Amino acid sequence: MLKKWLSWPVLLSHWNKVIMVDLVAPLQTLTEPEFRDFQRMIFAVAGIHMPDSKRTMVAGRLAKRLKALQLQSYGQYWHYVERQREEKQIAVDLLTTNETYFFREPGHFEFLQQQVLPAYRAGNTLRLWSAACSSGEEAYTAAMVIAEVLGTAPWQIVASDISTQVLTQGSRACYPMSRSEKIPELLLKRYCLRGTGEAEGSFKVVAKLRERVQFAQINLNKTLPDIGLFDVIMLRNVMIYFNQETKRQIVNRLRSRLKPGGYFIIGHSETLNGFQSDLHAIKPSVYRAPISGTDYDK
């Protein structure tokens, strides 16, 4: 199938709202023992605490798999997940996909633009990690901001998630038109292509940004792969799903990948208060590692 993408001629004055339906009506009842099985699985795999209040959500998200596999109960599906590694990843994808959008909590990107990027040293590669990036909106938002300030200077973004499904979406960099409503007009014209023909109703991030963003499956609840050190790590609106001990372990893992003087950014509703860490708050939800006497960008 041929899809065409055009540069953005004008910003529409009005965007139609799209209501995203998260749940499929469950075909069967998810019993408490069945819910406990999936609850333990998602905690063991991803460190996510799924409270009892999420039982209906779990049933709704997994119902589509019961229907697709023609299974009669969540218990049957659980036994299938235990035997099939690929299906286990599908279940993890369904249970860990969360809301995201371009320029969410814009104050963080203003801070990046006004405070972090002006201190960039020419000749060094600025590196940003969008941890738990979901379908890539956070990573591409950061890419737009960095491109505006640094242009063709060397910079790189690593975007990671535990879900292979959202990583595939992010790698494609193609989004429904409704997702563009929070992108400033100038950036929308400069860094997004408007779909035509079969791609009408969608937009795509331009290649010069896509090539700067590397997507990778990383489980923050496990030993991290060797992905180097970063000037900025964004772990936003993720820790609310973890218990206190899991939060501590994840923060410590990510802290080890932060350069001296690097910035650690979390969601506005989150805090590192009560954690034993050398990260110090410089404003709400923004923390910084100590600056050592060694080469900052080493």
Secondary structure, 3 states (H helix, E strand, C coil): CCCEEEECCCCCCCCCCCCCCCCCCCCCCCCHHHHHHHHHHHHHHHCCCCCHHHHHHHHHHHHHHHHHHCCCCHHHHHHHHHHCHHHHHHHHHHHHCCCCCCCCCCHHHHHHHHHHHHHCCCCCCEEEEECCCCCCHHHHHHHHHHHHHHCCCCEEEEEEECCHHHHHHHHHCEEEHHHHHHCCHHHHHHHEEEEEHHHCCEEEECHHHHCCEEEEECCCCCCCCCCCCEEEEEECCCHHHCCHHHHHHHHHHHHCCEEEEEEEEECCCCCCCCCCCCCEEEECCEEECCCCCCCCCC
